[in-house]
Amino acid sequence: MTISCATHLLSEPCGGVPNNALPLMLYPGIAAAATGDIADWFEQRFDTNGWPPRWRYPVFTYTHFHSNIHEVLGIYQGSAEIQFGGEAGPVIAVSKGDAVLIPAGVGHKQITASKDFMAVGAYPAGFSPDKCLDQPEKLTETQRNVAAVPRPGSDPLFGEEGGIHSYWTP
């Protein structure tokens, strides 16, 4: 299976959202060949690659970000439009079978969604996410936190080769 990634660079702060020099990565249709329960497929794939799944839920409808860890979403049901990078950032459509890797500090919020929209969320093993809001007065602190986040050793979907190893190079 050959799946290409699409990237969006959201490196400039927006209000109180620090964003990141690492690109947001989209894996369109990554689960297209999955058989059975797509949520289970994402959870097994993430876990196998060192990103244990943590939740099944839609995306919050307000801008938030994680200053201490990267996050991956596996869309297993429905479709949505999600705004990335803060209030001035792009709105990207995602649907069943897609995945999105969100670098630490990149804001995200659900703008619209089908009634059945659901995602699996995961983070690199050994890390627990904080939840930060668009608060300009905390920007300096959150930028420091984001700068200290290590790059994961494996891509949540491709493991040791591809994905972040191609797009998140130093």
Backbone as a ProteinNet text record, in pm:
[ID]
protein_1_A
[PRIMARY]
MTISCATHLLSEPCGGVPNNALPLMLYPGIAAAATGDIADWFEQRFDTNGWPPRWRYPVFTYTHFHSNIHEVLGIYQGSAEIQFGGEAGPVIAVSKGDAVLIPAGVGHKQITASKDFMAVGAYPAGFSPDKCLDQPEKLTETQRNVAAVPRPGSDPLFGEEGGIHSYWTP
[TERTIARY]
85.8	0	89.9	68.5	143.3	51.6	83.8	7.7	104.6	67.5	152.5	95.8	181.8	142.1	132.5	39.1	31.4	72.4	141.1	187	138.6	126.9	93.4	189.1	262.8	355.4	283.8	273.5	207.3	308.7	410.2	523.3	514.3	425.9	414.5	307.8	333.6	230.3	105.4	-6.6	-134.8	-204.6	-208	-263.5	-180	-241.1	-170.5	-133.4	-146.4	-113.6	28.7	122.6	261.2	289.2	215.2	239.3	378.2	430.4	553.2	622	753.5	829.9	815.2	771.5	744.7	609.6	597.5	470.6	361.9	238.8	120.5	119.5	89.9	90.4	-47.3	-92.5	-219	-188.7	-257.2	-244.8	-381.7	-411.5	-545.4	-568.8	-680.7	-720.9	-627.7	-548	-451.4	-518.3	-643.6	-712.8	-807	-789.3	-880.4	-882.3	-769.7	-762.4	-794.6	-826.6	-856.3	-982.4	-978	-1098.3	-1145.2	-1273.6	-1327.6	-1344.9	-1335.5	-1357.6	-1239.6	-1264.4	-1156.5	-1097.2	-1178.9	-1124.6	-1023.5	-1056.7	-963.7	-836.9	-853	-737.9	-643.1	-698.2	-614.3	-547.4	-623.7	-566.7	-453.2	-471.4	-365.9	-243.2	-266.3	-155.4	-77.6	-149	-82.4	-2.3	-65.7	-1.4	122.8	112.8	226.8	345.3	317.8	423.3	461.5	423.9	467.7	384.9	263	170.6	42.9	42	-76.2	-201.5	-311.1	-435.2	-485.9	-541.6	-585.7	-734.7	-798.1	-938.2	-1006.4	-1139	-1226.6	-1326.6	-1326.4	-1409.5	-1402.5	-1495.7	-1477.3	-1366.9	-1338.1	-1238.8	-1312.1	-1248.7	-1311.9	-1347.9	-1454.6	-1503.6	-1448	-1337.5	-1267.7	-1118.4	-1047.1	-904.2	-829.2	-752.4	-666.9	-542.7	-442.5	-321	-250.5	-149.8	-71.2	70.8	119.4	251.9	362.4	325.3	425.5	433.8	354.4	357.7	285.2	323.1	256.8	133.5	37.8	-87	-121.2	-176.4	-226.2	-375.3	-450.5	-593.4	-617.6	-693	-737	-887.3	-933	-1076.7	-1141.1	-1225.5	-1284	-1432.8	-1490.8	-1633.8	-1666.5	-1747.6	-1796.3	-1690.9	-1718.5	-1628.2	-1638.4	-1536.9	-1535.3	-1446.3	-1464.2	-1371.4	-1305.6	-1172.5	-1095.3	-1003.9	-1003.8	-914.6	-785.7	-673.4	-542.6	-464.1	-383.7	-293.3	-347.7	-468.8	-527.7	-638.5	-691.4	-810.1	-790.4	-666.2	-639.3	-587.4	-586.3	-529.3	-623.7	-570.4	-650.6	-752.4	-864.1	-966.2	-949.4	-929.8	-900.5	-1009.2	-1058.3	-1160.7	-1094.1	-1148.8	-1103.6	-1225.6	-1202.9	-1314.2	-1265.3	-1359.5	-1333.5	-1214.9	-1118.7	-1000.4	-879.2	-896.6	-784.8	-720	-595.8	-527.5	-457.4	-435.5	-368.2	-269.4	-143.4	-41.5	-20.5	-50.6	-47.9	75.1	172	289.2	251	329.5	309	296.4	203.2	185.6	92.1	53.8	-34.6	-180	-245.2	-383.9	-475.6	-584.4	-684	-821.1	-922.9	-1061.3	-1153.3	-1257.4	-1358.4	-1448.8	-1464.1	-1551.4	-1690.9	-1697	-1822.2	-1793.5	-1897.8	-1880	-2012.4	-2003.4	-2122.3	-2161.4	-2287.1	-2336.3	-2261.2	-2206.4	-2138.7	-1986.5	-1932.6	-1787.9	-1722	-1617.3	-1540.8	-1396.4	-1305.7	-1163.9	-1103.4	-994.5	-909.4	-793.5	-759.3	-644.9	-535.2	-409.4	-295	-177.4	-85.2	35.4	151.4	274.9	388.4	388.5	431.1	434.3	513.8	462.4	531.2	499.7	414.3	381.3	232.3	196.3	56.6	40.3	-62.5	-78.2	-130.7	-81.2	-147	-255	-336.4	-435.2	-425.9	-380.9	-363.1	-465.4	-502.2	-597.5	-526.2	-595.3	-541.7	-537.5	-427.4	-410.1	-279.9	-289.1	-167.8	-73.1	-125.7	-40.2	50	21.4	101.7	189.7	193.2	263.4	411.5	482.1	625.5	648.6	569.1	581.5	552.6	444.9	409.9	510.8	566.5	671.1	792.9	830.9	942.9	910.9	788.8	748.2	754.7	700.8	698.8	841.4	929.8	1068.6	1139.2	1093.5	1156.7	1098.8	994.1	930.5	1020.7	1054.1	1138.7	1062	1136.3	1074.7	1054.8	940.1	915.3	1010.8	1036.5	1124.5	1059.2	925.8	855.8	734.4	698.9	579.1	459.2	346.4	232.9	168.7	191.7	131.9	233.9	353.2	453.4	564.5	569.8	672.7	808.8	905.4	1044.9	1084.2	1000.5	1034.3	915.2	941.6	834.8	774.6	674.6	605.5	700.1	710.7	794.9	941.5	984.4	1123.9	1155.1	1051.7	1068.7	1041.8	946.7	899.4	943.7	985.2	1029.8	1179.8	1253.6	1398.5	1460.2	1567.7	1632.4	1694
-118.3	0	124	211.8	336	450.2	513.7	629.3	745.7	855.1	972.9	1062.2	1139.3	1234.3	1372.8	1449.7	1591.6	1668.2	1779	1855.5	1999.3	2059.3	2201.7	2259.1	2361.2	2424.9	2538.1	2525	2623.1	2665.8	2736	2764.9	2896.9	2986.3	3116.5	3114.2	3179.6	3187.5	3260.6	3225.9	3289.8	3317	3443.3	3475.4	3408.4	3322.1	3248.9	3107.6	3074.8	2941.5	2945.1	2869.3	2878.9	2816.7	2712.8	2635.2	2573	2526.6	2447.1	2452.9	2446.9	2442.6	2307.9	2204.9	2074.3	2081.1	2025	2034.6	1941.6	1990.2	1907.4	1804.8	1679.7	1576	1512.7	1504.5	1439	1308.1	1203.8	1072.7	1040.1	1093.4	1072.3	926.1	873.1	737	627.9	653.4	555.5	424.1	430.1	308.5	251.9	294.3	249.9	98.1	33.5	-111.4	-189.1	-116.9	-183.5	-267.5	-382.3	-466.1	-469	-482.1	-483.5	-343.4	-332.1	-206.5	-112.3	2.6	96	157.6	180	231.9	133.1	4.7	-97.5	-98	-82.7	-81.4	32.8	153.4	267	239	191.3	166.2	65	-41.5	-142.6	-85.9	-11.1	47.9	147.1	235.5	333.2	260.9	164.9	94.3	18.9	-49.5	-122.3	-30.4	94.3	189.6	281.2	242.8	316.2	439.1	445.5	555.4	493.7	458	391.7	479.5	421.9	499.6	539.7	660.1	712.8	743.2	768.9	806.7	784.4	777.4	781	892.4	992	1109.5	1200.5	1293.2	1396.7	1493.3	1592.8	1695.5	1808.7	1866.5	1978.1	2090.7	2163.1	2271.2	2407.4	2408.2	2532.2	2509.3	2617	2605.4	2561.1	2455.4	2404	2344.4	2317.6	2254.1	2187.7	2109.8	2041	2094.2	2154.2	2215.7	2116.3	1996.2	1901.6	1771.4	1757	1631.1	1644.8	1559	1550.9	1461.1	1475.5	1398.7	1347.3	1226.9	1174.4	1143.1	1175.1	1144.6	1047	943	849.9	863.5	909.2	932	798	747.2	616	620.4	738	748.3	891.3	907.1	1038.9	1127.8	1257.7	1356.7	1486.5	1571.6	1698.4	1798.2	1923.3	2028.4	2074.2	2070	2105.5	2221.6	2322.7	2436	2409.9	2427.3	2404.3	2534.6	2551.2	2665.5	2787.9	2783.2	2898.9	2960.5	3070.9	3131.9	3178.3	3199.1	3240.8	3125.2	3004.4	2889.7	2828	2736.1	2670.3	2573.5	2559.4	2461.8	2345.2	2226.7	2108.4	2004.4	1950.5	1846.1	1710.3	1634	1497.3	1406.1	1279.6	1184.9	1044.8	956.5	818.9	762.9	709	648.7	738.5	868.6	963.3	965.9	1012.1	1037.4	1172.3	1235.2	1364.5	1359.5	1393	1403.1	1550.6	1589.4	1729.9	1752.8	1832.4	1860.1	1935.3	1917.8	1991.1	2139.9	2205.4	2349.7	2393.5	2303	2340.3	2335.4	2450.2	2459.4	2380.1	2331.5	2260.7	2271.3	2280.8	2280.5	2234.9	2165.2	2118.4	2235.4	2260.5	2367.4	2312.1	2208.4	2139.3	1989.4	1910.6	1765.1	1697.2	1581.1	1498.1	1448.8	1412	1368.9	1248.1	1165.9	1043.1	1057.3	1178.7	1198.2	1151	1068.4	1018.8	993.8	1012.3	989.6	911.8	842.5	781.3	877	906.5	992.8	915.9	946.6	878.6	975.2	939.4	1018.6	921.2	966	875.3	813.7	689.3	616.5	692.5	692	752.1	898.6	956.4	1097.4	1115.2	1214.5	1251.6	1396.1	1423.5	1558.5	1658.2	1779.9	1890.1	1941.3	2032.5	2094.8	2244.2	2313.1	2457.5	2525.7	2647.5	2726.6	2844.5	2909.9	3026.5	3143.7	3153.4	3257.5	3332.2	3447.1	3520.9	3550	3569.2	3600	3482.5	3362	3244	3199.1	3276.9	3235.5	3205.9	3290.3	3268.6	3135.7	3107.5	2981.7	2861.1	2867.6	2751.9	2733.2	2842.5	2828.9	2755.4	2785.5	2715.6	2566.9	2536.5	2396.4	2322.3	2383.7	2320.5	2295.2	2390.7	2376.4	2259.3	2220.4	2111.6	1973.4	1965.9	1837.2	1756.1	1633.3	1550.3	1499.5	1477.3	1412.9	1265.9	1211.1	1070.2	979.9	861.9	767.5	694.3	694.2	622.8	702.7	680	739.4	657.1	720.6	644.9	549.4	573.6	487	403.1	455.6	385	322.9	351.5	293.4	356	272.8	316.3	380.9	371.1	429.2	504.5	613.6	694.3	790.4	862.9	957.7	1059.9	1065.4	1166.4	1151.4	1031.8	1011.1	1078	1103.7	1173.8	1323.8	1361.2	1499.6	1579.3	1511.1	1581	1564.9	1586.2	1572.1	1696.7	1676.7	1792.9	1887.8
0	0	0	-94	-100.9	-62.1	46.4	93.4	103.5	44	57.4	167	224	327.2	264.5	314.8	279.3	403.6	384.5	500.2	492.7	610.3	623.8	726.9	688.7	781.2	853.5	984.6	1070.8	1176.1	1132.3	1219.6	1294.8	1253.6	1318.8	1427.4	1541.3	1644.2	1593.1	1650.7	1618.7	1751.4	1793.2	1924.9	2031.1	2111.1	2214.5	2175	2047.3	1996.7	1940.6	1999.5	1954.7	1818.2	1781.5	1660.2	1664.5	1549.8	1552.7	1416.7	1416	1290.8	1220.9	1292.8	1231.2	1161.2	1040.9	969.5	1024.2	1016.9	1039.3	926.2	957.3	854.2	840.4	716.9	684.4	613.2	654.6	591.9	531.2	413	356.4	319.5	365.4	330	378.8	481.9	532.3	573.3	618	663.5	557.4	433.1	325.8	309.1	330.9	312.5	440.2	547.7	674.4	662	724	729.1	873.9	892.8	1028.7	1083.8	1213.4	1284.7	1262.6	1200.9	1169.7	1297	1399.3	1526	1583.1	1581.1	1628.7	1543.2	1411.5	1321.4	1358.7	1377.7	1417.7	1552.2	1648.7	1781.5	1775.9	1699.7	1688.5	1616.3	1511.2	1434.7	1520.7	1589.3	1675.8	1784.9	1852.1	1962.1	1914.5	1802.7	1746.5	1721.5	1687.7	1654.6	1771	1893.8	2011.6	2046	1994.3	2024.4	2082.7	2210.8	2266.6	2255.6	2209	2198.4	2336.1	2344.5	2473.6	2479.4	2364.3	2369	2234.3	2239.8	2122.4	2149.3	2063.2	2089.3	1966.4	1949.4	1847	1892.6	1811	1845.9	1916.1	2018.6	2090.1	1992.9	2024.3	1938.1	1978.1	2047.4	2082.1	2056.8	2029.4	2001	2125.8	2108.2	2214.5	2148.5	2230.3	2180.7	2298.2	2265.7	2368.2	2359.1	2466.9	2463	2497.3	2539.6	2587.4	2508.3	2400.9	2326.1	2192.3	2098.6	1969.1	1983.6	1890.7	1896.4	1757.8	1751.4	1624.7	1639.5	1534.8	1528.5	1414.8	1441.6	1337.9	1324.4	1209.8	1188.6	1151.9	1240.8	1215.3	1181.3	1185.2	1157	1116.6	1013.2	974.8	911.6	916.3	856.8	936.4	919.6	991.7	918.8	954.2	915.8	1044.9	1046.2	1165.4	1129.5	1215.2	1195.6	1272.5	1204.2	1264.2	1269.5	1372.9	1380.5	1450.9	1502.4	1568.2	1484	1531.6	1470.4	1326.4	1283.4	1145.5	1060.1	1116.2	1046.6	945	864.7	762	822.1	752.3	788.4	691.2	745.1	664.7	685.7	575.9	580.8	602.2	695.4	720.5	718.9	685.8	683.7	718.6	734.4	773.7	695.5	770.2	709.6	705.1	731.9	732.9	871.1	875.2	1002.2	992	1106.7	1114.4	1230.1	1201.3	1304.7	1334.5	1458.7	1501	1588.1	1540.4	1623	1750.6	1853.7	1978.7	1948.2	2015.2	2000.3	1890.5	1800.6	1689.7	1738.3	1730.3	1773.1	1681.8	1738.5	1659.2	1725.8	1639.7	1688.2	1576.4	1615	1521.2	1484.6	1354.4	1306.3	1275.9	1194.6	1164.1	1162.1	1176.9	1172.2	1143.8	1081.8	1067.4	1206.1	1222.8	1354.1	1407.6	1317.1	1360.4	1367.6	1355.5	1353.8	1482.9	1466.8	1581.6	1539.1	1634.8	1610.8	1726.6	1696.8	1798.7	1818.6	1942.8	1972.4	2041.9	2005.7	2066.9	2077.2	2167.1	2193.8	2207.6	2187.9	2206.4	2346.6	2354.4	2481.7	2586.7	2707.8	2820.7	2843.9	2761.6	2774.9	2798.7	2878.1	2900.3	2854.5	2775.8	2721.9	2824.2	2813.9	2882.8	2787	2831.8	2742.7	2763.5	2659.3	2666.3	2576.9	2614.5	2538.1	2472.2	2382	2311.2	2408.4	2483.6	2584.8	2554.7	2486.1	2447.9	2563.9	2682.8	2797.5	2837	2788.1	2820.4	2702.8	2595.5	2473.8	2498.5	2569.5	2592.6	2663.6	2764.6	2839.7	2750.3	2673.1	2589.7	2475.6	2424.1	2321.5	2378.1	2501.3	2565.8	2580.2	2622.7	2637.5	2504.7	2400.2	2267.7	2218.1	2238.1	2192.9	2260.8	2379.9	2455	2423.3	2340.9	2311.2	2217.7	2257.8	2170.5	2048.7	1942.7	1825.6	1860.8	1824.8	1856.4	1777.5	1831.7	1764	1649.4	1647.7	1541.1	1494.9	1370.7	1313.9	1361.2	1398	1451.4	1350.2	1221.9	1119.8	1044.2	1021.7	943.2	1027.1	1155	1240.6	1220.3	1189	1181.9	1049.1	946.8	816.5	760.6	693.3	633.1	733.8	691.1	777.9	836.2	968.6	1033.7	995.1	960.5	922.9	788	710.4	582.3	594.6	679.8	685.2	808.1	913.6	1034.6	1050.7	945.4	952.2	1014.4	1088.8	1153.5	1052.6
[MASK]
++++++++++++++++++++++++++++++++++++++++++++++++++++++++++++++++++++++++++++++++++++++++++++++++++++++++++++++++++++++++++++++++++++++++++++++++++++++++++++++++++++++++++

